[in-house]
Amino acid sequence: MTDAIKIKNLVKSFGNFRLGPVDLGIKKGTITGFIGENGAGKSTTIKLILDVIGRDGGAIEIFGKDIKDLSVDDKYEIGFVFDDLFLPGSMKACEIEKMHSLLYKDHWEKGTFYEFVEKFALPTNIPIKTFSRGMKMKLGLALAMSHGAEILILDEPTSGLDPVVRDDFLDILLDFIQDEDHTVLISSHILSDLEKIADYIAFIHKGELIFNEEKDGLSEKYGLVSLGDEEFESLDKSALVGVRKHQFGRECLVRREKMPAGLEMQKPSIEDIMVYMIKEAYNESLDI
């Protein structure tokens, strides 16, 4: 499976924050969920991929080309949504549609745009400064989905959406990815959404990529187990990924392959895996 987006040794520094070096491949024909706590580097990575900000080092390729070498037509094949529209608040949705039709020319799909506008119940003749955050996100989604993009890069696209509309949008992404030439990179704090749609999960923490793995493989690789104090002390510590103390002992995220056969373990969610790994990073020096 080829990479639609390929990142190698990517580095970017802002003050005391350093991203990378990051190596990350986004497989063509898949949905990759990009996770991490606030400030971990998700939005920075996305902005670097889109060449909104400049990299300090490393390589970023889309369609097998360095992003600096992408043609105008190549860029038309990339749809994106940030957590803000970055458009004048005085503009109306109908005016924004006309502007995009001039920008994307023959690639623009006016009918598709207005289908999404109707689905999302967006007014077209009032200034977008009157829109709620959720309405702005819906408009951004409509724009991203309306110029025939092969790659969608989405930074918190479902933020501010109610559960019904959010579920509809997830269905839209699943329908989009039925074309094997289509690819989605989506960052989200709503990890239950990624449980539903993602093929791969990429986890970044404090500017470092912790893993990029198949979602279904994560539950086969890791397990949750509750242990009393004596059981914990006898545990092979190489099996341990993260620990939470509770009144009767500890709940542990463990590597299944390191655990005794027959031991009952629960399937961890994506959120479980992320939280345990982050907590373990904070507790490395503690005697737990």
VENNOR-V384989 format. One record per pair of residues at least 12 apart in sequence whose C-alpha atoms are under 8 Angstrom apart, sorted by the first residue. I is the first residue (numbers start at 1). GAP is how many residues later the second one is. D is the distance in Angstrom with one decimal. If there is no record, write none. Layout:
I_GAP_D + I_GAP_D
This chain:
1_26_6.5 + 1_27_6.8 + 2_25_5.9 + 2_26_5.8 + 3_22_5.7 + 3_23_5.3 + 3_24_4.3 + 3_25_5.3 + 4_21_7.6 + 4_22_5.8 + 4_23_5.7 + 4_24_4.7 + 4_58_5.8 + 4_59_5.6 + 4_60_7.3 + 4_147_7.9 + 4_179_7.0 + 5_20_5.9 + 5_21_5.0 + 5_22_7.2 + 5_23_7.8 + 5_55_7.3 + 5_56_5.7 + 5_57_4.7 + 5_58_6.9 + 5_59_7.7 + 6_17_7.8 + 6_18_6.1 + 6_19_4.6 + 6_20_6.4 + 6_53_7.9 + 6_54_5.8 + 6_55_5.1 + 6_56_6.6 + 6_58_7.9 + 7_15_7.0 + 7_16_5.2 + 7_17_4.9 + 7_18_6.1 + 7_51_7.6 + 7_52_5.7 + 7_53_4.6 + 7_54_6.5 + 8_13_7.8 + 8_14_6.3 + 8_15_4.5 + 8_16_6.7 + 8_50_5.7 + 8_51_5.1 + 8_52_6.6 + 9_12_4.6 + 9_13_5.1 + 9_14_5.5 + 9_48_7.1 + 9_49_4.5 + 9_50_6.6 + 10_12_4.9 + 10_13_6.7 + 10_45_7.1 + 10_46_7.7 + 10_47_5.6 + 10_48_4.1 + 10_49_6.1 + 10_50_7.4 + 11_44_6.3 + 11_45_5.5 + 11_46_5.0 + 11_47_6.1 + 12_43_5.4 + 12_44_5.0 + 12_45_7.0 + 13_43_7.2 + 17_189_8.0 + 17_190_7.5 + 18_188_7.9 + 18_189_5.9 + 19_22_6.4 + 19_187_7.6 + 19_188_4.1 + 19_189_6.4 + 20_187_5.6 + 20_188_5.4 + 20_189_7.4 + 21_37_7.7 + 21_187_7.2 + 22_186_6.6 + 22_187_6.1 + 23_186_7.6 + 24_188_7.3 + 26_157_8.0 + 26_159_7.4 + 27_156_7.3 + 28_152_7.3 + 28_153_6.5 + 28_154_6.6 + 28_155_5.3 + 29_148_6.3 + 29_149_7.9 + 29_150_7.1 + 29_151_4.5 + 29_152_5.4 + 29_153_5.0 + 29_154_4.9 + 29_155_7.9 + 30_147_6.7 + 30_150_7.9 + 30_152_7.3 + 30_153_5.3 + 30_154_6.4 + 30_168_7.6 + 30_169_6.0 + 30_170_7.5 + 31_146_7.4 + 31_152_6.1 + 31_153_4.6 + 31_154_6.0 + 31_155_7.5 + 31_166_7.0 + 31_167_4.9 + 31_168_5.3 + 31_169_6.5 + 32_152_6.2 + 32_153_4.9 + 32_154_6.3 + 32_166_5.5 + 32_167_5.9 + 32_168_4.6 + 32_169_5.6 + 32_170_6.9 + 33_152_6.2 + 33_153_5.1 + 33_154_5.7 + 33_155_7.3 + 33_161_6.0 + 33_165_5.7 + 33_166_7.7 + 33_167_6.2 + 33_168_4.8 + 33_169_6.1 + 34_151_7.0 + 34_152_5.8 + 34_153_4.4 + 34_154_6.7 + 34_167_6.0 + 34_168_4.9 + 34_169_6.1 + 34_170_7.6 + 35_152_5.9 + 35_153_6.3 + 35_154_6.9 + 35_156_7.9 + 35_166_7.2 + 35_167_6.2 + 35_168_4.9 + 35_169_6.3 + 36_153_7.8 + 36_167_5.7 + 36_168_5.2 + 36_169_5.8 + 36_238_7.3 + 37_152_7.9 + 37_168_7.1 + 39_167_7.2 + 40_164_6.1 + 40_165_4.9 + 40_166_4.6 + 40_167_5.4 + 40_168_8.0 + 41_163_6.8 + 41_164_7.3 + 41_165_6.8 + 41_166_5.2 + 42_145_7.0 + 42_162_7.0 + 43_112_6.7 + 46_107_7.4 + 46_109_7.4 + 49_18_7.5 + 50_17_7.7 + 51_16_7.0 + 51_17_7.9 + 76_28_6.7 + 76_31_7.2 + 76_71_7.1 + 76_72_7.8 + 76_73_6.6 + 77_70_7.6 + 77_71_6.5 + 77_72_4.1 + 77_73_5.2 + 77_74_6.4 + 78_71_5.0 + 78_72_6.2 + 78_73_4.9 + 78_74_5.9 + 78_75_7.4 + 79_65_4.7 + 79_66_6.8 + 79_68_7.6 + 79_70_5.5 + 79_71_7.7 + 79_72_6.1 + 79_73_4.7 + 79_74_6.2 + 80_64_5.6 + 80_72_5.6 + 80_73_4.6 + 80_74_5.4 + 80_75_7.9 + 81_56_7.9 + 81_59_5.8 + 81_60_6.4 + 81_63_6.5 + 81_72_6.6 + 81_73_4.8 + 81_74_5.9 + 81_75_7.9 + 81_76_6.3 + 82_58_7.8 + 82_72_6.4 + 82_73_5.0 + 82_74_7.0 + 82_75_7.0 + 83_54_7.1 + 83_72_6.2 + 83_73_6.1 + 83_74_6.8 + 83_76_7.7 + 84_52_7.3 + 84_53_7.2 + 85_51_6.7 + 85_52_7.5 + 85_55_6.3 + 88_40_8.0 + 88_41_7.9 + 89_38_6.1 + 89_39_5.2 + 89_40_4.2 + 89_41_7.9 + 90_37_4.9 + 90_38_6.4 + 90_39_6.3 + 91_35_7.9 + 91_36_5.2 + 91_37_6.1 + 91_38_8.0 + 92_32_6.0 + 92_33_5.5 + 92_34_5.4 + 92_35_4.6 + 92_36_5.7 + 93_30_7.3 + 93_31_4.6 + 93_32_6.6 + 93_33_7.5 + 93_34_7.5 + 93_35_7.0 + 93_46_7.7 + 94_30_5.2 + 94_31_6.5 + 97_13_7.5 + 97_16_7.7 + 97_46_7.8 + 100_43_8.0 + 104_43_6.8 + 107_40_5.1 + 107_41_6.2 + 108_38_6.2 + 108_39_4.5 + 108_40_7.2 + 109_37_5.2 + 109_38_5.5 + 109_39_7.4 + 110_36_7.0 + 112_33_7.7 + 112_34_5.6 + 113_29_5.6 + 113_30_6.4 + 113_32_7.4 + 113_33_5.3 + 116_26_5.4 + 117_21_8.0 + 117_22_7.1 + 117_25_6.6 + 120_18_6.5 + 120_45_7.4 + 122_13_6.9 + 122_16_7.9 + 122_17_7.5 + 133_27_6.0 + 134_25_6.9 + 134_26_4.3 + 134_27_5.1 + 135_26_7.9 + 137_20_6.3 + 137_21_7.2 + 137_22_7.3 + 137_23_7.4 + 137_24_7.7 + 138_23_7.8 + 141_16_7.1 + 149_33_7.9 + 150_31_6.5 + 150_32_4.6 + 150_33_6.3 + 151_31_5.7 + 151_32_4.8 + 151_33_5.8 + 151_34_7.9 + 152_31_6.3 + 152_32_4.8 + 152_33_6.3 + 152_34_7.9 + 153_31_6.0 + 153_32_4.9 + 153_33_6.0 + 154_30_7.7 + 154_31_6.2 + 154_32_4.6 + 154_33_6.3 + 155_31_6.0 + 155_32_5.0 + 155_33_6.9 + 156_30_7.1 + 156_31_5.4 + 156_32_4.7 + 156_33_7.2 + 157_29_7.7 + 157_30_7.8 + 157_31_7.4 + 158_30_7.6 + 159_29_7.9 + 170_23_7.4 + 170_27_7.0 + 174_23_6.7 + 191_79_6.6 + 191_80_6.2 + 192_78_7.9 + 195_20_7.8 + 195_74_7.8 + 195_75_7.0 + 198_17_6.8 + 199_15_5.9 + 199_16_5.6 + 199_17_7.6 + 200_12_6.8 + 200_13_5.4 + 200_14_4.2 + 200_15_4.9 + 201_12_5.6 + 201_13_6.2 + 201_14_5.6 + 203_71_7.5 + 205_73_7.5 + 219_48_5.7 + 219_49_6.0 + 219_50_7.5 + 220_36_7.3 + 221_34_5.9 + 221_35_5.7 + 221_36_7.3 + 222_31_6.6 + 222_32_5.5 + 222_33_4.7 + 222_34_5.4 + 222_45_7.5 + 222_46_7.0 + 223_30_5.7 + 223_31_5.4 + 223_32_6.4 + 223_33_5.9 + 223_42_5.5 + 223_43_5.7 + 223_44_5.5 + 223_45_5.8 + 224_27_6.9 + 224_28_5.6 + 224_29_4.8 + 224_30_6.3 + 224_41_5.3 + 224_42_4.9 + 224_43_6.3 + 224_44_6.0 + 225_26_5.7 + 225_27_5.4 + 225_28_6.7 + 225_29_7.4 + 225_39_7.2 + 225_40_5.1 + 225_41_6.4 + 226_23_7.3 + 226_24_5.8 + 226_25_4.3 + 226_26_6.3 + 227_22_5.8 + 227_23_5.3 + 227_24_6.2 + 227_25_7.5 + 228_20_6.4 + 228_21_4.4 + 228_22_6.3 + 229_19_8.0 + 229_20_5.4 + 229_21_7.3 + 232_18_7.4 + 236_22_7.4 + 236_23_7.7 + 238_20_7.2 + 239_15_5.2 + 239_16_5.0 + 239_17_7.4 + 239_18_7.8 + 239_19_5.0 + 239_20_6.6 + 240_12_7.0 + 240_13_6.4 + 240_14_4.7 + 240_15_6.5 + 241_12_5.3 + 241_13_5.2 + 241_14_6.9 + 241_35_7.2 + 241_36_6.5 + 241_39_7.0 + 242_12_7.1 + 242_34_4.8 + 242_35_5.7 + 242_37_6.8 + 242_38_4.9 + 243_33_6.6 + 243_36_7.7 + 243_37_6.7 + 243_45_7.7 + 244_32_7.7 + 253_15_7.9 + 253_20_7.3 + 253_23_6.7
